[in-house]
Amino acid sequence: MSRNRSQRGEGRLGCLFGLVLLVVAGVAAYRLIPIKVKAADLRDTVMDEARSAGRNDDGRVRGAILKHAKELELPVTPEQVKIKRGNAYITIDVEYTVPVEFPGFTYDWKFHHHTENPLF
C-alpha cells in the first residue's frame, strides 16, 4: 500500500513555517519582556510614592519617580508625571512611550500608570 508524503509526516513547508513562527515569537519576547518588567517596576514606584505622599511634597515625589525611571532607562520626562492633590487624596499619572526596535520597523509601546491614594 503506497502513501503520499503528507501522510507520512514529511511536510517540509509546515516545519519551516513553524520554525519561522518560533523565531519571530522568540525575538518578540526578547525585545518586549524586559520593557514590560521595567514598566511594572516603575508602576510599583509610582504606587509607593503615592502612599508616602502625605509626608513628601510634589517635587520630591516627582523627583523620585523620574530618578527611578532614569535608572530603569525608561523615557519619562517631568511633563509626563502629573500629580494632583485634593483635600484627602493624591492622584499620580505617568504616561510615556517606549520605542521598541524590530527588524524592519519600530513599535511605539504606550504606558499609562495611574494611582490614587488617600493622604494621611
N, C-alpha and C positions, 0 to 999 in steps of 0.2 A: 504494500500500500504506500503510495507516494504522498508526501505532504509538501505544501509550498513553504517558503522561508518564514513567512509571518506566523505560521502555526508552530514552528519550532523555536520561536523567540529570537530570531535573528534580525529584528527590526533595528537596523543601524541608525536610521533617521530619528527614531524615538529616543534612543540612547543619547545621541548627540544633542537633541533638543533638551532633554533632562539635564545633561551636563552643563549646557549653556545657562539654563534657568538656575541651576545650583550656584554657578559662578556669579551671576547677577545678584542673587539673593545674598551671597557672601560679601560682595563689595558693598551693597546697600547697608548691611548690618555693620560692617567695618566702619563705614562713614557715619551712620546715624546713631548707633548705640552710645558712643562716648558723648555726643552732644546731648542726648536725652538724659544721661546720668548727670552731666554738668547742670542742665536746666533744672532737674529735680533738686540738686544741691542748692542752687540759688533760690528756688521756691521755699525750701526749708529755712534759709537765711531770712527771707522776707517775712515768713511767719514768726520766726524767733524775734526779729526786730519789732514786729507789731506787738508781740507780747510784752516786750520790755520798753515800749514807747512811753509809758507813763512816767518813767524816770529819765528819759532822754528827749532832747529836743529834735525837731525835724532835720536839722543839719547833721546831727550825729547819726540819726537813723539812715538818712540818705548816704552819708559817707561810708557807713558800714556795709550797706548793700553794694555800693559802687566798688568798694575795696575788694569785696568777695567776688564780684563779677569779674574784676580785673585779674584776680588770682586764678579764676576758672577760665580765663581767656574768652569771655563772652562779651560781645559788643554792646554794652549798656552805657548810655550817656546820662548825665544828670537830668536832662529834659525828659528822659523816658521813665524816670522814677517820680511818680506823683503821690504826694502824701496829703491827706485831708484829715483834719482833726475836727471833731464835733465836741459837744459838751461831755459826752461819755464814751465816744468811740473814736478809733483811728482807722482809716482806710488807706491801704497802700496798694498801688497798681504799678506794675513794671511790665512794659511792653518793649520787645526788641525782636530783631530778625537776625538769624544766623544763616549766612550763605553756605550751602553745602556743595562742594565741587564733586561732580561725577564726570566720567569720561564723556565729553561731548556737550554737557550742559551744566548749569548751576541751578540748584533748587534753593529758594529763599524760604527757610523754615521760620514761621512766626510763633512767638511765645507770648503769653499774657499771664502773669502771676497776679492774683488778686487775693487780698486778705483783709478782713475786718475784725478787729478785736476791741474789747472794752478797755478803757483807760482806768487804771487803779491808782 
